[in-house]
Amino acid sequence: MSSIYRLEDLLPRWQERMAPLVADQTEALVEEMLRPMPTWINSADPAQQYQLEDTLRRKAEELAVTTLLPQGLDWLNQQNFGPSPAKSERVKIELLSAIRQRIPACQLFLPKPTQEIPTRSWVYSAALGAGIGCLLLTPLSLLLLGEREPGLALGGVVGAGSAVGAIGWLSRQSKFQRYAEFILAATTLTSGVVGLYRLIRRDSLGLLKTAGWFGAGWLLVTLARPRKVGLSHSESGEILQPQVRAYLNHLADLVLSLCWSHPDREDKILSSSSESNGIPESIADALGVIRQICDDPQSAEKHLSGAVRILMQRIRDQGYEWRTIPSGTLYSDDLKNLFEVFGMVEIGQPVETLNPAWVHRGQVLKAGLVRKI
């Protein structure tokens, strides 16, 4: 934690601070994205995909300029890394423009719609098959056994099972599915031509048969043709939440990086860095006095201790200090910025100072070290 002048040193603490906000905003944003969407979302539809991504981008931009940017500047100021108060308003306006220009693109992923046979198709198939089975096996049962009931029972079971099995088999045939529309169109056209011919010949029975074949072909294709099934709102929300959370985390890091890279903030850091790396004249003079005392074997120890006290006072005048805590102080979150821990220390446990923290005008140059008592 010493000499924190790099963005990557601050980033973990910023992400920890933003985690509750990102979690809350993720749930609210996903709900707002899905509210105008249809009940079943078709991710293969470019219009629906664009609507989801456009809503996310607009709301994320609003979140960045209204919440993330002010919090980022305030947090950097708390860490003594923000711009000077006199320039803060101008810096904020410039960063607002930069954020709007650099909102990252969002590419959401949703699984493609699945092909499924509707439940009503299975119901109609089973009912129709049971009816046909009863009609076919009841006369046979009456002829062989002299009773209708066995034919009714067996015909219903066999007919329903056969119809459902046939529909399931046809729905898995890729060629049938590929040409289903063509088959339906050809059946309609053929039945229409034959029906018109029989109508001209006044063949009412033939016309009825033609209508029956047309109805059977249409019903078969309709029942055995799978439909595209999209995702419900709850299913889409479960898939979108981790993607939106990652996007907002990336956006929060981007906002902090823009705040960090602003020239006014950099000037402040460079100036404080140069002060801390150079030796002020007053401290250099005090060090010169100490050197003369140490080189003179006749100097008294009281002269040396007085020169050291003067040196420490001039160091404090320059904003440097070494912070310690009384033995038995309870470890808290406020101490994390000042002290690292030796061993395992939990919040609320009493600690003592091993090494003091080196601080320059409120900025931690080198963390101290504490251990549990």
Backbone torsions as a table, in degrees:
resi	resn	phi	psi	omega
1	MET	NA	3.0	-178.5
2	SER	-76.7	145.0	176.8
3	SER	50.4	63.1	-179.2
4	ILE	-79.2	93.2	175.8
5	TYR	-125.7	15.0	-179.2
6	ARG	-119.9	145.2	-179.0
7	LEU	-63.3	-39.4	-177.2
8	GLU	-64.4	-21.0	176.3
9	ASP	-73.8	-32.0	-179.1
10	LEU	-87.5	-22.3	-170.4
11	LEU	-59.0	-45.1	179.6
12	PRO	-58.7	-39.5	179.9
13	ARG	-69.8	-35.8	176.6
14	TRP	-66.1	-42.4	179.0
15	GLN	-64.8	-38.0	176.8
16	GLU	-64.5	-37.5	179.2
17	ARG	-68.9	-36.8	-176.1
18	MET	-82.5	-13.0	-173.7
19	ALA	-56.5	-48.1	178.9
20	PRO	-63.3	-40.0	179.3
21	LEU	-63.9	-43.6	-179.7
22	VAL	-64.0	-40.3	180.0
23	ALA	-63.2	-44.8	179.4
24	ASP	-65.9	-44.3	-177.9
25	GLN	-67.9	-30.1	179.3
26	THR	-63.2	-48.7	180.0
27	GLU	-61.8	-45.8	-178.9
28	ALA	-65.6	-38.4	-177.0
29	LEU	-71.1	-41.1	178.1
30	VAL	-63.3	-41.4	178.2
31	GLU	-62.2	-40.5	179.7
32	GLU	-70.4	-33.3	177.8
33	MET	-65.8	-37.6	-174.7
34	LEU	-86.9	-16.0	-174.7
35	ARG	-58.9	-46.5	-178.8
36	PRO	-82.0	-2.7	-176.0
37	MET	-79.4	156.1	176.4
38	PRO	-64.4	167.4	-177.0
39	THR	-58.1	-41.9	177.8
40	TRP	-112.4	119.4	-174.1
41	ILE	-90.8	127.2	179.3
42	ASN	-104.0	102.4	-177.5
43	SER	-70.8	-15.2	177.2
44	ALA	-77.7	-9.0	178.9
45	ASP	-85.7	114.5	-178.2
46	PRO	-60.2	-31.8	-179.3
47	ALA	-65.5	-43.6	179.1
48	GLN	-67.4	-40.5	177.9
49	GLN	-61.3	-44.1	179.7
50	TYR	-64.7	-39.1	-179.3
51	GLN	-63.4	-41.6	178.2
52	LEU	-63.4	-48.4	-176.8
53	GLU	-69.0	-35.3	179.3
54	ASP	-67.9	-40.7	177.7
55	THR	-63.0	-43.3	179.0
56	LEU	-61.2	-44.1	-176.9
57	ARG	-67.4	-42.0	-179.5
58	ARG	-65.2	-45.3	-179.0
59	LYS	-69.3	-34.2	177.6
60	ALA	-67.1	-39.5	177.2
61	GLU	-63.5	-41.3	177.6
62	GLU	-63.2	-41.3	177.9
63	LEU	-64.1	-39.7	-177.1
64	ALA	-65.0	-44.3	-174.2
65	VAL	-81.4	-27.2	-176.4
66	THR	-94.6	-26.3	-173.5
67	THR	-123.8	-53.9	-172.8
68	LEU	-66.7	-43.3	-178.5
69	LEU	-63.9	-50.6	177.5
70	PRO	-59.2	-40.7	179.3
71	GLN	-66.6	-36.7	179.1
72	GLY	-64.2	-44.4	178.7
73	LEU	-66.1	-42.5	179.1
74	ASP	-62.7	-41.1	-178.3
75	TRP	-67.6	-40.5	176.7
76	LEU	-64.8	-36.9	176.2
77	ASN	-64.2	-38.6	177.2
78	GLN	-63.3	-31.1	178.6
79	GLN	-88.5	5.4	-177.5
80	ASN	63.4	32.3	177.2
81	PHE	-119.6	5.5	-177.2
82	GLY	-86.7	171.5	177.2
83	PRO	-69.2	164.2	179.6
84	SER	-66.5	149.2	-178.1
85	PRO	-56.6	-32.3	-178.3
86	ALA	-67.2	-25.4	-177.0
87	LYS	-106.2	-0.1	-171.5
88	SER	-62.2	-39.3	-177.6
89	GLU	-67.9	-43.0	178.4
90	ARG	-66.0	-39.5	177.8
91	VAL	-61.2	-41.2	-179.5
92	LYS	-63.1	-42.4	179.8
93	ILE	-63.8	-42.7	179.4
94	GLU	-66.0	-37.7	179.6
95	LEU	-70.4	-32.8	176.1
96	LEU	-59.4	-44.0	178.5
97	SER	-65.4	-41.0	-179.4
98	ALA	-65.1	-39.3	-179.6
99	ILE	-65.6	-43.6	-179.7
100	ARG	-62.4	-31.7	180.0
101	GLN	-79.4	-21.1	-172.2
102	ARG	-118.3	19.8	174.9
103	ILE	-59.6	122.3	-175.0
104	PRO	-67.9	149.6	176.3
105	ALA	-69.7	148.5	-179.9
106	CYS	-120.7	129.6	177.8
107	GLN	-123.9	102.1	-178.0
108	LEU	-86.8	149.3	178.6
109	PHE	-119.8	128.4	172.3
110	LEU	-131.5	139.5	179.7
111	PRO	-59.8	148.6	178.4
112	LYS	-67.0	153.5	178.3
113	PRO	-60.8	145.7	178.9
114	THR	-94.1	158.2	177.5
115	GLN	-98.2	119.9	-177.9
116	GLU	-138.0	148.3	172.0
117	ILE	-81.3	126.1	-179.8
118	PRO	-61.0	152.1	180.0
119	THR	-60.7	-36.9	-179.1
120	ARG	-63.7	-29.0	177.8
121	SER	-65.7	-40.5	177.8
122	TRP	-65.8	-39.6	-179.2
123	VAL	-65.0	-48.3	-179.5
124	TYR	-63.3	-39.9	-179.7
125	SER	-63.6	-45.0	-179.6
126	ALA	-64.4	-43.1	-179.3
127	ALA	-65.4	-44.6	-179.5
128	LEU	-65.1	-42.9	178.7
129	GLY	-63.8	-40.5	178.8
130	ALA	-62.9	-41.8	179.0
131	GLY	-62.7	-44.5	179.9
132	ILE	-66.3	-40.0	179.0
133	GLY	-62.7	-41.0	178.3
134	CYS	-64.7	-42.2	179.9
135	LEU	-63.5	-34.9	-176.9
136	LEU	-82.2	-39.4	-173.6
137	LEU	-91.4	-18.5	-179.8
138	THR	-64.7	-47.6	176.7
139	PRO	-61.4	-37.6	179.0
140	LEU	-64.9	-41.4	177.9
141	SER	-65.2	-39.2	178.6
142	LEU	-65.8	-35.8	-179.3
143	LEU	-72.4	-40.9	-175.7
144	LEU	-86.4	-39.8	-172.9
145	LEU	-110.1	-14.1	-177.9
146	GLY	77.9	11.3	-179.9
147	GLU	-134.8	145.7	179.3
148	ARG	-87.8	-29.8	-171.0
149	GLU	-57.3	-46.3	178.5
150	PRO	-59.5	-39.3	178.4
151	GLY	-65.4	-39.9	178.3
152	LEU	-62.5	-47.2	-177.7
153	ALA	-66.2	-50.6	-178.1
154	LEU	-68.1	-39.0	179.6
155	GLY	-64.0	-39.4	178.4
156	GLY	-64.2	-43.9	-178.8
157	VAL	-67.1	-50.3	-177.4
158	VAL	-66.0	-41.4	-179.1
159	GLY	-64.6	-44.8	179.9
160	ALA	-65.1	-45.7	179.5
161	GLY	-62.9	-41.8	-179.5
162	SER	-65.1	-41.4	-179.1
163	ALA	-65.9	-44.4	179.6
164	VAL	-65.0	-42.0	178.2
165	GLY	-63.1	-40.7	179.6
166	ALA	-64.9	-42.4	178.5
167	ILE	-63.5	-43.3	178.1
168	GLY	-62.1	-40.2	179.8
169	TRP	-67.1	-43.8	179.5
170	LEU	-64.3	-36.3	-178.3
171	SER	-67.0	-20.2	179.3
172	ARG	-94.5	-2.8	179.6
173	GLN	-86.4	111.0	-175.1
174	SER	-63.3	-37.9	-179.7
175	LYS	-65.9	-39.6	178.6
176	PHE	-63.5	-43.3	179.7
177	GLN	-66.4	-36.5	-178.5
178	ARG	-66.5	-36.3	-175.9
179	TYR	-106.6	14.9	-176.9
180	ALA	-60.9	-45.4	179.7
181	GLU	-63.4	-39.8	178.9
182	PHE	-65.4	-41.1	179.2
183	ILE	-61.6	-44.4	-179.9
184	LEU	-63.4	-42.5	179.7
185	ALA	-65.8	-41.9	-179.9
186	ALA	-65.5	-39.9	178.4
187	THR	-63.4	-42.3	179.8
188	THR	-63.6	-45.3	-178.6
189	LEU	-65.3	-45.8	-179.3
190	THR	-62.5	-46.2	-178.7
191	SER	-63.6	-36.6	179.1
192	GLY	-65.5	-43.5	-179.5
193	VAL	-66.3	-47.1	179.7
194	VAL	-63.9	-41.4	-179.9
195	GLY	-63.5	-40.5	178.2
196	LEU	-64.4	-40.0	178.7
197	TYR	-63.1	-44.1	-178.8
198	ARG	-72.2	-29.0	176.5
199	LEU	-66.4	-39.7	177.7
200	ILE	-64.1	-37.9	179.9
201	ARG	-81.6	-0.5	-179.6
202	ARG	58.6	38.8	176.9
203	ASP	-95.1	85.7	-175.3
204	SER	-66.6	-36.9	179.9
205	LEU	-67.6	-42.3	177.2
206	GLY	-64.8	-37.1	177.1
207	LEU	-63.1	-39.2	178.0
208	LEU	-65.0	-40.8	177.7
209	LYS	-63.4	-42.3	179.1
210	THR	-61.0	-43.6	177.2
211	ALA	-62.4	-37.0	178.5
212	GLY	-65.3	-44.6	177.6
213	TRP	-64.0	-39.9	177.5
214	PHE	-62.3	-45.6	179.5
215	GLY	-62.9	-39.9	-180.0
216	ALA	-65.9	-43.1	178.9
217	GLY	-64.3	-44.1	178.9
218	TRP	-62.5	-42.7	-179.5
219	LEU	-65.5	-40.8	-179.5
220	LEU	-62.9	-48.2	-179.5
221	VAL	-64.2	-39.9	-178.9
222	THR	-65.8	-42.7	-177.6
223	LEU	-72.1	-36.1	-174.2
224	ALA	-91.1	1.9	-178.0
225	ARG	-94.3	117.4	178.1
226	PRO	-66.8	151.5	176.3
227	ARG	-111.5	150.7	175.1
228	LYS	-72.6	129.7	-179.8
229	VAL	-116.7	118.7	178.9
230	GLY	-83.5	-169.2	-178.9
231	LEU	-97.1	142.8	174.2
232	SER	-75.1	170.7	179.6
233	HIS	-63.6	-40.0	-179.5
234	SER	-66.5	-42.6	178.2
235	GLU	-65.0	-42.9	178.6
236	SER	-63.9	-39.2	179.5
237	GLY	-62.0	-41.1	178.7
238	GLU	-63.4	-35.4	-179.8
239	ILE	-78.1	-35.7	-175.4
240	LEU	-79.8	-28.5	-173.1
241	GLN	-58.2	-50.3	178.7
242	PRO	-63.1	-31.5	178.4
243	GLN	-69.7	-42.7	178.9
244	VAL	-68.0	-38.3	178.5
245	ARG	-62.6	-44.2	178.0
246	ALA	-63.8	-37.8	179.4
247	TYR	-65.0	-43.2	-180.0
248	LEU	-69.1	-36.3	175.2
249	ASN	-61.9	-43.2	177.5
250	HIS	-63.3	-39.5	179.4
251	LEU	-65.3	-42.3	178.5
252	ALA	-62.4	-41.7	176.8
253	ASP	-64.4	-37.7	179.0
254	LEU	-64.3	-42.7	179.5
255	VAL	-61.6	-44.4	179.3
256	LEU	-63.7	-39.8	-179.9
257	SER	-65.4	-36.3	176.7
258	LEU	-67.0	-41.4	176.4
259	CYS	-62.4	-41.1	-177.9
260	TRP	-66.8	-35.1	-174.1
261	SER	-87.4	0.6	-179.7
262	HIS	-65.6	136.7	-175.3
263	PRO	-59.0	-37.7	-179.6
264	ASP	-63.5	-39.4	176.8
265	ARG	-67.3	-37.7	179.8
266	GLU	-65.5	-39.2	178.7
267	ASP	-59.8	-39.6	-179.5
268	LYS	-65.3	-43.5	-178.8
269	ILE	-66.7	-40.8	-178.9
270	LEU	-64.6	-38.6	179.9
271	SER	-66.6	-44.3	179.5
272	SER	-67.0	-34.1	179.3
273	SER	-66.5	-41.6	-179.5
274	SER	-66.6	-35.7	178.3
275	GLU	-65.1	-41.7	-176.9
276	SER	-71.8	-28.8	-178.4
277	ASN	-84.4	-28.4	178.9
278	GLY	-85.4	168.9	178.4
279	ILE	-108.8	112.9	178.4
280	PRO	-59.7	155.7	-174.7
281	GLU	-62.3	-40.2	-177.6
282	SER	-64.2	-38.6	178.9
283	ILE	-70.4	-38.5	178.4
284	ALA	-62.2	-39.5	177.5
285	ASP	-62.5	-43.9	-179.9
286	ALA	-63.9	-38.3	177.3
287	LEU	-65.8	-35.3	177.7
288	GLY	-64.3	-39.4	177.8
289	VAL	-63.9	-44.2	179.3
290	ILE	-61.1	-39.8	179.7
291	ARG	-63.4	-41.4	178.9
292	GLN	-63.7	-40.7	179.7
293	ILE	-64.6	-41.8	-179.3
294	CYS	-67.4	-32.3	179.9
295	ASP	-76.4	-18.7	-178.4
296	ASP	-96.2	107.6	-178.3
297	PRO	-66.8	-16.7	-179.0
298	GLN	-85.4	-7.9	-177.1
299	SER	-70.0	142.0	179.5
300	ALA	-79.4	156.4	179.7
301	GLU	-64.4	-29.0	-179.3
302	LYS	-67.0	-29.3	177.1
303	HIS	-68.0	-40.3	179.5
304	LEU	-66.1	-44.0	-179.7
305	SER	-65.3	-35.7	177.5
306	GLY	-66.3	-39.9	179.0
307	ALA	-66.2	-35.4	178.2
308	VAL	-67.0	-40.5	178.3
309	ARG	-63.1	-39.6	177.5
310	ILE	-63.7	-42.3	178.6
311	LEU	-60.4	-44.6	-179.9
312	MET	-64.9	-36.2	178.4
313	GLN	-66.5	-41.9	179.4
314	ARG	-67.7	-32.6	175.4
315	ILE	-65.0	-41.7	177.2
316	ARG	-65.3	-36.0	178.0
317	ASP	-62.5	-28.2	178.7
318	GLN	-82.5	1.0	177.0
319	GLY	96.2	3.8	179.5
320	TYR	-90.1	144.7	176.0
321	GLU	-156.2	157.3	176.3
322	TRP	-116.1	115.4	-174.4
323	ARG	-99.2	136.2	174.4
324	THR	-129.2	170.8	176.9
325	ILE	-127.1	147.5	178.7
326	PRO	-61.9	145.3	178.2
327	SER	-61.6	132.2	-178.4
328	GLY	98.5	-1.7	177.4
329	THR	-63.8	139.0	179.9
330	LEU	-77.4	130.3	-179.1
331	TYR	-69.2	132.3	-176.1
332	SER	-139.2	174.3	178.7
333	ASP	-63.3	-29.9	-179.1
334	ASP	-66.3	-25.3	-178.9
335	LEU	-84.0	-11.3	-177.3
336	LYS	-63.7	-33.2	-179.2
337	ASN	-74.3	-21.2	-176.0
338	LEU	-100.4	-33.1	-170.9
339	PHE	-132.1	137.6	165.8
340	GLU	-88.7	165.3	-175.1
341	VAL	-111.0	145.6	174.3
342	PHE	-103.6	112.1	-174.9
343	GLY	86.5	-160.4	-178.5
344	MET	-96.4	119.2	179.3
345	VAL	-129.5	125.5	177.4
346	GLU	-98.7	157.3	177.0
347	ILE	-61.0	131.4	178.5
348	GLY	96.9	-6.3	179.5
349	GLN	-87.4	144.1	178.7
350	PRO	-70.9	141.1	-177.8
351	VAL	-135.0	168.3	174.3
352	GLU	-135.5	158.7	-176.4
353	THR	-84.9	129.8	171.0
354	LEU	-97.8	-48.5	176.3
355	ASN	-129.2	137.2	179.0
356	PRO	-72.3	158.6	176.3
357	ALA	-88.2	136.4	-179.3
358	TRP	-97.5	118.1	-172.4
359	VAL	-126.3	139.2	175.9
360	HIS	-124.6	107.2	178.6
361	ARG	52.6	48.6	178.2
362	GLY	83.1	-8.7	-178.8
363	GLN	-99.3	127.9	-177.7
364	VAL	-77.3	114.3	176.2
365	LEU	-87.4	-35.0	177.3
366	LYS	-149.8	125.0	-177.9
367	ALA	-69.4	146.2	173.3
368	GLY	-80.0	-171.4	-177.7
369	LEU	-137.7	128.9	176.9
370	VAL	-126.5	160.5	176.3
371	ARG	-139.1	161.2	-180.0
372	LYS	-75.1	139.9	178.1
373	ILE	-80.8	NA	NA
